[in-house]
Amino acid sequence: MLATVIIAILAFGALFAAMAIGVIFANKPIKGSCGGLNALGMKQDCEICGGSPKECRDARGQR
């Protein structure tokens, strides 16, 4: 029983690590889902770029 729990925790940890590595190597900003604050009518601009994609690229060091 304890071994099953430990194996499950390690398996989920490996999956999370694999997803994190995928996000790092993709080098793209993380996008929101189709829900979130925008779906509730609470649209807010990005604190970094104010909604301008060009400024977001500049803030990340890309041109």
Summary of the structure (lengths in Angstrom):
residues: 63
radius of gyration: 18.0
end to end distance: 53.3
largest distance: 53.3
contacts: 96
relative contact order: 0.07
helix: 56%
strand: 0%
